[in-house]
Amino acid sequence: VTLGGDHGGTQAGDWAVFVPLSAGSCSGAAALTSNGGAIDATFSFTAELSAASAVYALCLAHGPFGAGGVTASDFDYHPHVTATLSFEPPSRPPPPSAPPPSPPPPVYGCTSSIGLNYAPSAVLDDGGCIILGCTDSRTSAYDPLANHDNGRCPMMHVGCTDSAAENYRAIANIDSGDCHYVGCMESAATNYDPVATLTGVCIDAVPGCMDTAAANYFPNANTQDDSCLYLGCADSTSVNFDPTATEDDHSCVQPAPGCTNTLAINYSPVYNVDDGTCIVLGCTDPTSPKYNPDATHSIPCGRRLLAAAAAALPASTANSSQGCCPLAAAANYAPGCMAACAPDFACCSFPVRGCRDPTAINYVDGATADDDANPCIPSVEGCVVSHNTLDFKPDANRMSTCVWAWNGCVDPSASNFVPLANVDDASCRYDVAGCADPSGANFDSTATVSVRCYYQYTGCVDPSAINFVPDATIALRSDCRFASYGCGIPQALNYDSRATIDDGSCRLGHEQEEPLAQSRQEASAALEHEETASIVIGAAAFAVGLALLVGLGMALRRHGGPGV
């Protein structure tokens, strides 16, 4: 609302508010802010009068205003300036609005940016994208997105790709699934190979004793059996009993009871079992400083007797002229001896009885007298082990050496010859070397051990051909194919049916232009529709606003107030 004519002292920043004429004052003007507001520099203010068929009076408030803002007491009531609003329904209903225009049809085309016929304006894919690449899924260059082969897939060579196989093909890049492996196919062999498909060299099991500590250790054995023999004294009553011995080698030493104390006068190194008969001379008086707790026979405590000297008294020094022997353990013991050869008892004799023949099996080294109860036994040397030997000597009583029985193939010309075997076990085998693979070019049906197989490959031997086979042994010149570059896409304008390798020169022409032209037409139609709608809406809004302002201005002027 713009105030016209004489403003009555009204300035910018003052307030103007319409109040119902029926109110008769401006007491409620401050609360009716939507019915007016501050007056700007053009002497205009905004009022929203929404009550139907009502008459309003104008209230003016001149500033400045207090800290609390505009209040009811600031307004002057001007009942002579009124505004009458009358809302009447139209005489006829407005015409129905036009239906919205139909949306433009979607643009179809190739939506893949890697497609040769990619259409940037396409929003729906038509399934016709042309994507070049290698379409052979068997190769490492395979492109899963490609739907048109560009002729650049690597040459396929089918064969065994395992370098450990006999029929390994070095250039193969497609495994044929028929690799052949050479190995021992005999399950009883020590080198049995469960994956072998072609018979190879087998290492037969050679049973024997593999313990180097055993007497019959077999260096050629590769399979441990229960034949190991351990020699030693197997008599548990012997002083040199060996609990680990499995075979008695007649080396047992029988017990020799006697005095084993080197300080005794009756000691002998021949004895190996002390029988408690040792005679140790010395002072037996515990009160004497010369007391010898080990003494078994008393001598005068005042006399000094070196134990070493007493022990060194040989039995042969006994001399009855020196006196008689009062010791019961002596061989020359004299009961009731009145003139004993004390104090050293050098006259006492302690002979060591045993076989004194060094060649006898029961020879006693150190014996001083023959033992009539145990006469000498002649020694018979030989192998005393009765089993797993080839030279057992039944009458032998002294172990020398044995020839151990070692089983195996004893034929040096056999494939499984065992060098140290001395007992043939009928296991000799004579291998025939050759190619045992029926698919080999040099297959030998008599071969028992497969070696040096050769294989034939058919293919193009021309290095300039795109299907050149480097290891081909059978040439097929008619099978060679040579590179021909060009466009290999049938939809292209420059399609070349002879092309084997796509060179990227394809021109698709209108296939790329149609989606673009269609999108341009649809965009133009959408723009025209948008502009038309804006014009219609703008015109209607302008007409309504103009009618309201004109009506309000005329009403104000009729009541003598400021013009609009």
C-alpha positions, 0 to 999 in steps of 0.5 A: 500500500503506498500513501499518496497526497499529503502524508500528514507528517508521516515519515519513513520508519513510522507505522501504518496498521489497519484495524476493523472500523468497528473497533473504534480505536487503535488499542489493538493496533500493536497486535495486528502486525499482519494488517500493516507495518513499517512505512518505507522510504517510498511511503509504502507498507504491506498489509494482509487483510484477509477478513471477508466483507470488512471495513478497516480504519487506518492507525498511524504511529509516528516515531521515534519509539521506545525500547519496547518497540511500537505500542498501542499508545503510539497510534493515532486513530484515523476513522476517515481513512477506510478500506472496504474489502468485498470478496465475491465468488466468480460468475462462472467457474474457471476453465479447467487447467490444461493437462501436463505435457507427456514426458519425452520418451527415454533415449535408447543406445549403448551406455557403456563408455568402452563400447565402440558405439557408445552414445553419451546421451543414452539413458537406457541401454539397448543391448547393442554395445560393440566391445572389442577384445579377446573373447577366448576364455581359455587364454590369459588375454581373455576380456570378459566384457568383450563381445566382438573378437578383435583377432588379437587373442594369443595362439592356442597350443594344447598340451601338457603344461607340467614341466615334471611330466614326460610329455611336457610341451613347453609352448602349451598354454592350454592344458590337455589334461593328459600329462604322463609321469615316469616313476616306479609303479611297483608298490613293494619298491622303496621308491614307489610313485603313486602318481606315475603313469609310465613305468620307471626305474624301481629300487627293490627292497633289500631286507637286512640289518641296518644298525651299524652297531650290530655284528651282521650290519648289511651296508646294502640293506634299505629295509630294516628287518629283525635279523640284527645280531649283537654278540657278547656274553649271554651267561647271566652268571658270568662276571662280564654278562652283557644284557644286550647280547643276543648271541653268545660269543664264548667270551664269558668270564667265569667267577674266580673267588679269592682275595681281591684286596691288594693290601692282603698278603694272599691277594692275586689279580686272577681273582674277580670275586672276593670270597672274604679270605683276605689276610691283612697284617696289622695292629689290632689293638684299638688303643695303640697308635698303630691300630689298623682297622682293616687288619685281619691278623695281628702282629706286634703293635710295636713293630712297624710293617709296611703294608706294601711290603707285606703285600709284595711278599711272594708265595714262592718266598715261603721257606719252612726253614724260617718257621712254620705257617700258622695261617689256615688259609695258606697252602702250607698251613701247619696246625700247632705250629710252635715256631711261626714265621712271624711277624711277616709270615713270609713262609706262608704259601698262597698258590693261584690254581688254574690252567697255565696253557696260554693256548687253552680256552680256559687259560688263567693268566697269573696262575701259579699252580695247575688246577686238577679239577679244571684241566686246560681245554684246547681252543678251537676258533671259528664262527660260533653263531649258528643262524644267519651265517654261512660258516658256522663251526659247531665245535668252535669254542672261541669266536673269530669271525662269521660270514653273515648271510646277506640276501639279494640279487647276486648277478652283476648284469641285473638291474637290481644287482646287490653288490654285497649280497651272498645269498641269491633270493631269485629277485634279479630283474633285467630292465629294458629301457625305451619309450613306454608311452604309446602316444610317443613317436618312438614308442617301444612295446618291449620297454619296461623302463620309460626313457627319452620319449619324443612326441609329434605335433602338427601345425603351421611351420611358417613363422610369418603366419599368425598360427605358427606352431614353433614345435611342429614336427609335421608341417601343414602348409595349407593350415597357415593363416596370415594377418589381414588388418581391417574393420571386422565389425559387420555393422560398420560402414567400412566392414572388411570380411577378409580382416582377421585382426581389427585395426580400430578403423571401424566407422559406424556412421548413423548408428552413433548419430540417431541417439544424439538427434533424438535427444536434441528433439526431446530436449527442445520439446521439454524446454518449450513446455517449461517456457509456456508454463512459466508465462501462464503462471506469471500472467495469472499472478500479475492480474490478481496483484493488480486488481487488489492494489487498484481496488484498495487505492480506490477505496482509500481515495473515496474516504479522503485518505492518502492515495495509493 
